Each structure stands twice: as structure tokens, then as C-alpha cells.
Amino acid sequence: MTDYGFYTGEYAGSSIPQDAWPSVQRDAGAKVAQYERIYTVTWLGANSRDMAVCAIADAMYAFERLQAEGGALQSASVGSVSESRAAVSAPDTSPAAQEREFYRCLCMYADVYRGCG
């Protein structure tokens, strides 16, 4: 199990608060375990599996924040105060886009064989 000390120390992560780490780490660890079940995964170094868990956890947390905040803000007003920003296309947070990002994170730290045989 990848702990928060590894996340902040070895991985040098800073986007996930300590109180959110246990649930995000659990989900990221489960995603890595899923990849290990369906593919042949060869880790590139001694801490590669933990690094992949951290990278996927960062991505999961970012997707969660984007979805919780409703995407990119274009305009808002409260009483007499209003704010507008240049139209920015919202990032793709679809399940397919998330899966692609999680797989990309895995591949930074592992060789993944997806074929048969």
C-alpha cells in the first residue's frame, strides 16, 4: 500500500490533501491491480508500482475536482459583482478520457504487454 509519505516524499506530489489520500489511494491502487490482472505489467524500477499509484491518484483527484467544480468557469455573478473569463474549452472528463489518462500514467512507470501469447 502506497502511503502519503511516499506520495509527498518520493513522488513529490502536492495536489492531494492528506485527508483525501486514503480513498484516492485505494481507488488508484485498485486501478493498478486491475491493469495487472488484464495485462502483463513489468515494472521498470523498484518503486515503479508505487509511483504509478501516485500518478494515477493525482489524475483521479484532478478529474474529481473538475467534475465537482462543474468544469471551466466562463462567467459568474453575485449581486452587483460579475466576472467573465475568456471562453476556454472544458477538459474532457468522460470515462474514456479518464481511462486513457490512467493508462498513460501507468505506462510512465511500466512496460505493458496487451497482446496474447
C-alpha positions in Angstrom: 0.0 0.0 0.0 1.4 3.4 -1.1 1.3 5.8 1.9 1.0 9.5 2.0 4.6 9.9 3.0 5.7 8.2 -0.2 3.3 10.4 -2.2 4.7 13.7 -0.8 8.4 12.5 -0.4 9.5 10.1 -3.2 6.8 11.1 -5.8 6.9 14.8 -4.7 3.1 15.1 -5.0 1.3 18.0 -3.6 -2.1 18.3 -5.1 -3.9 15.7 -2.9 -4.6 16.7 0.7 -3.7 14.2 3.3 -7.3 13.7 4.4 -8.3 12.8 0.9 -5.4 10.4 0.3 -6.8 7.2 1.7 -9.8 7.0 -0.6 -7.9 8.3 -3.7 -5.0 5.9 -3.0 -7.5 3.0 -2.6 -9.1 3.7 -6.0 -5.7 4.2 -7.7 -4.3 1.0 -6.2 -7.4 -0.8 -7.4 -6.9 0.6 -10.9 -3.3 -0.6 -11.0 -4.4 -4.0 -9.7 -7.0 -4.2 -12.5 -4.2 -3.4 -15.1 -2.1 -6.2 -13.5 -4.9 -8.6 -13.9 -5.8 -7.9 -17.5 -2.3 -7.1 -18.9 1.2 -8.3 -18.4 2.8 -5.5 -16.5 6.6 -5.3 -16.0 7.7 -2.6 -13.5 10.6 -0.5 -14.6 12.2 0.1 -11.2 12.0 -0.8 -7.5 9.4 1.8 -6.7 7.6 1.9 -10.0 4.4 0.4 -8.8 4.1 3.0 -6.0 5.0 5.8 -8.5 2.2 4.6 -10.9 -0.3 4.5 -8.0 0.7 8.1 -7.1 0.4 9.3 -10.8 -3.0 7.7 -11.2 -4.1 9.1 -7.8 -3.1 12.6 -9.0 -5.1 12.1 -12.2 -8.1 10.7 -10.4 -8.1 13.6 -7.9 -7.8 16.1 -10.7 -10.8 14.6 -12.6 -12.8 14.5 -9.3 -12.1 18.2 -8.7 -13.0 19.2 -12.3 -16.3 17.3 -12.1 -17.1 18.7 -8.6 -16.5 22.2 -9.8 -18.5 21.8 -13.0 -15.7 22.3 -15.4 -14.2 25.6 -16.6 -15.8 28.9 -15.4 -16.8 31.3 -18.2 -18.9 33.8 -16.3 -20.4 34.3 -12.9 -22.2 37.0 -11.0 -23.1 37.5 -7.4 -25.2 40.6 -6.7 -23.6 43.5 -8.4 -20.3 41.8 -8.9 -19.7 39.8 -12.1 -16.7 38.0 -13.6 -16.1 36.8 -17.1 -13.2 34.9 -18.5 -12.2 34.1 -22.0 -14.1 31.1 -23.3 -12.0 28.0 -22.6 -13.0 24.6 -23.8 -13.6 22.4 -20.8 -11.3 19.4 -20.5 -12.6 16.1 -21.5 -13.6 14.2 -18.3 -15.5 11.4 -20.0 -14.9 7.9 -18.7 -12.9 7.1 -21.9 -10.7 10.1 -21.4 -10.1 9.2 -17.8 -9.2 5.7 -18.8 -6.7 6.9 -21.4 -5.1 9.2 -18.8 -4.8 6.4 -16.2 -3.2 4.1 -18.7 -0.8 6.8 -19.8 0.2 7.3 -16.1 0.8 3.5 -15.8 3.0 3.4 -18.9 5.3 6.1 -17.4 6.4 3.5 -14.9 5.8 0.1 -16.5 6.1 -1.8 -19.7 2.6 -3.1 -20.5 2.0 -6.1 -22.9 -1.5 -6.1 -24.2 -1.3 -8.9 -26.7 -1.8 -12.6 -26.4 0.5 -15.4 -26.1 
